[in-house]
């Protein structure tokens, strides 16, 4: 009896999968979807793992979700990712804090810099903002899931589609930035609102909740390093800014620098 049920259920399962596949195909064919490589029934894009470029992408990413290659696993919620995203979407909006100070000035020489002093150093924050623009910690922001059918950049994006924001490309878009490849901290002294195009921490309700803390800590740390030490290169050659491989764009060649303590360091040690 059990054998009969087993062999009877196999065709039913196959018919179910086939029916769902054709429904998805029919729905996608009527939408203006972004260009993507062709997928196969059941296994999705698993066959794309063969080319070296795809192997490199997931090797540098450090981890891969099995459901990325076997979409059938999403039907059963293997990793519970979809449930977590939906639960997060139901939460009430939390108050957000955005720092909008444009800092310019000089590091004090008689008093150790402290957190309240950061607001008096406009140019320091401009340097930090320009660094985050050219070298964001995470070029591809945290993945998001579309809560409903929508249109992005003229393309139809179905509900429950994973959406990735390329902050690196946004920060170097010549339509948004003047001389996007140049390091120009003074661009942030113009009084222009950059919140819609400087997005190292994301933007909107799903922005990084630690953005305010990160900006304070980075400002205080950088200010202290500049105030307490005199920095120089280890050689005559300029610092190599070539980007390495990885999801956080590390430097291809680690930074080496020489530092000499300034007189104010004695106050720290005393």
C-alpha angles and dihedrals in degrees: 000000000000091000091053092052091047096051091042093053095052095069090044092053091047091050090049093052092045092049092050091047093053091046091054092045092051092048093048093047090063094053133078095238125178114265113273138162116271118269129213127227115275096350094059110188097347090117090062091069089081099072113085093236092062092047089051093050093057094038091056091042089061096222141035131206113231088219089063088072102025106046089181087075090064089066090064097039093238095174098028089229096131093051091051092050093049091048090051091049091057093059119104117258112270123220110266129211121211122181112219101174116131103207124208129160146075131296111254116252102199103040127049111249115252134184096270088054094061092079088060093057105072098165092053092060090045089058091049093048092049091048091051089048095054097032110027113185090233112027090189108051123223111295117258131198121225108240093203142006109291144157120248120181091345094306126113111242112195122219117278092024116146109240123198123195115212101214091175091060093044091052092053099041108129089209090062103033135046109233092353095189094054125090102235114156090176090073087080092058094070094087092240118145107247097173092104096054106025100074111154088138096037123248142249127028093331097052119129107282090212096059094105093048092046093053092049095047094045091048093049093044095048092044091052093048092051093045097047102038140043107223129207139164119262091232143011095269120093121253110276108236096185111142120237130213121283144077092275097049099236119192113273089220115038115242117256120187140163120231130193120196117244122221092259090069088077088070090056093050097042 
